[in-house]
Amino acid sequence: MAREYIVGSLNVTVTNAVDLAQAFVNPGTTQSLEFLRAWASQAANATSAQQTVALRTQVTAFPTLTSATPRKTKLLDPISQITGGTAGAAGTSGVNASVAGAGTKSEIIDDNFNVLNGYLWVPTPRETIIMNASAASGFGIYFPVAPTTLTSWSVGLTFAELG
């Protein structure tokens, strides 16, 4: 059984750049990762509005993040091989970027959602995204367009460490 972990943030404020409310995970050199779920929701707005969201990869230079240690989904599993970090480096994860990073960004999935409903991406098994160990790129969820309301955003990713 694969070990599964969650990286996410709760009630963050999107600042001046549009892609800063994000969750970002960069595989290490020994562990490939399979991304199983991504989400975004907002708790401060009672007005219907559409929001653009994207799942993407990014190579050096990575975003500057708030460190976020992956949380286990199965209590008996060991801690993740991914550790919390602020630089987006290999083997680290973080949320709520303060600087987007100048590295090349490649959108994999572009989508839109209504902020009253939130966004949830749960791929079928054949649609999961796998980032190989030593891929030299990270994976994240972000907003390509600034949301109307900047406060109280929650975003996250669920991933499995592959043997």
C-alpha positions in Angstrom: 0.0 0.0 0.0 1.3 3.4 -1.0 2.1 5.9 1.8 -0.1 9.0 1.3 0.4 12.5 2.6 -1.3 16.0 2.5 0.3 19.4 2.1 -2.0 22.3 2.4 -2.8 25.7 4.0 -5.9 27.1 5.7 -7.2 30.6 5.5 -4.3 32.3 3.8 -4.4 35.8 2.1 -3.4 36.1 -1.5 -1.1 39.1 -1.8 0.0 41.2 -4.8 1.0 38.4 -7.2 -1.8 36.1 -8.6 -0.1 32.7 -8.2 0.9 33.1 -4.5 -2.0 31.1 -2.9 -0.6 27.7 -3.6 0.6 24.3 -2.4 3.9 23.1 -3.9 5.8 19.8 -3.6 9.1 19.0 -5.2 10.1 15.3 -5.3 13.4 14.3 -3.8 16.1 12.3 -5.5 14.9 8.9 -4.4 11.1 9.1 -4.2 8.7 9.5 -7.1 5.4 11.1 -6.2 1.9 10.4 -7.5 -0.6 13.3 -7.0 -4.0 12.1 -6.1 -6.0 15.2 -5.2 -5.9 18.9 -5.3 -8.3 21.5 -3.8 -9.0 25.2 -3.3 -11.7 26.9 -1.4 -12.5 30.2 0.1 -14.3 31.1 3.3 -14.8 34.9 3.2 -17.1 35.4 0.3 -20.9 35.0 0.0 -21.0 36.3 -3.6 -20.9 34.0 -6.6 -17.7 34.5 -8.7 -15.7 32.4 -11.1 -12.0 31.7 -10.4 -9.3 30.2 -12.6 -7.1 27.5 -11.1 -4.3 25.4 -12.6 -2.1 22.5 -11.7 1.4 23.0 -13.0 5.0 22.1 -12.8 7.8 24.6 -12.2 11.6 24.3 -12.6 14.3 26.4 -11.0 13.9 29.1 -9.8 11.2 27.9 -7.4 8.8 29.9 -5.4 9.6 31.3 -1.9 7.2 29.5 0.3 6.0 29.1 3.9 7.3 25.7 5.0 4.6 23.0 5.3 5.5 19.5 6.5 3.4 16.8 4.8 0.8 15.2 7.1 0.2 11.5 7.1 -3.2 10.1 6.0 -2.5 6.7 7.7 -1.3 7.0 11.3 0.9 3.9 11.2 2.9 5.2 8.2 6.3 6.7 8.8 6.8 10.4 8.2 7.1 11.5 4.6 10.4 11.6 2.8 9.4 15.1 1.8 10.1 17.7 4.4 8.8 21.3 4.9 10.9 23.9 3.2 10.8 27.5 2.1 12.9 27.4 -1.2 10.9 24.8 -3.3 14.1 22.7 -3.4 14.1 18.9 -4.2 12.5 16.9 -1.4 10.6 19.8 0.1 7.1 21.2 0.3 5.5 24.5 1.1 2.5 26.7 0.8 1.4 30.4 0.4 4.3 31.7 -1.7 5.6 35.2 -1.1 7.6 35.2 -4.3 6.4 33.2 -7.4 9.9 32.3 -8.6 11.2 32.9 -12.1 11.4 29.2 -13.2 9.6 27.9 -16.2 6.0 27.1 -15.4 4.1 24.4 -17.4 0.3 24.1 -16.8 -0.9 20.5 -16.9 -4.6 21.1 -16.0 -6.4 24.5 -16.4 -9.8 24.8 -14.9 -12.4 27.2 -13.4 -14.7 27.0 -10.5 -17.2 29.0 -8.6 -15.8 30.3 -5.3 -19.0 29.4 -3.4 -18.4 25.7 -4.3 -14.7 25.4 -4.2 -12.4 23.4 -6.5 -11.7 19.6 -6.1 -9.6 17.6 -8.5 -9.8 13.9 -7.9 -8.4 12.0 -11.0 -9.3 8.5 -12.0 -6.3 6.2 -11.5 -5.2 6.6 -15.1 -5.3 10.4 -14.8 -3.1 10.8 -11.8 0.1 12.9 -12.2 3.4 11.3 -11.4 6.5 13.3 -10.8 9.6 11.2 -11.0 12.4 11.3 -8.5 15.2 13.7 -9.5 12.7 15.4 -12.0 14.3 18.8 -11.2 10.8 20.3 -11.1 8.0 20.7 -8.5 4.2 20.4 -8.7 1.7 22.8 -7.4 -1.8 24.2 -7.5 -2.2 28.0 -8.1 -4.4 30.8 -9.4 -3.4 32.2 -12.8 -5.8 35.1 -12.2 -6.2 37.1 -9.0 -9.3 36.2 -7.1 -11.9 39.0 -6.4 -11.6 38.3 -2.6 -8.1 37.9 -1.4 -8.7 36.5 2.1 -9.5 33.2 3.6 -8.2 30.8 0.9 -7.4 27.2 1.6 -5.4 25.1 -0.9 -3.8 21.7 -0.8 -2.4 18.5 -2.5 -2.6 14.9 -1.6 0.2 12.7 -2.9 1.5 9.1 -2.6 5.2 8.2 -2.3 6.0 5.5 -4.8 8.5 2.7 -4.0 
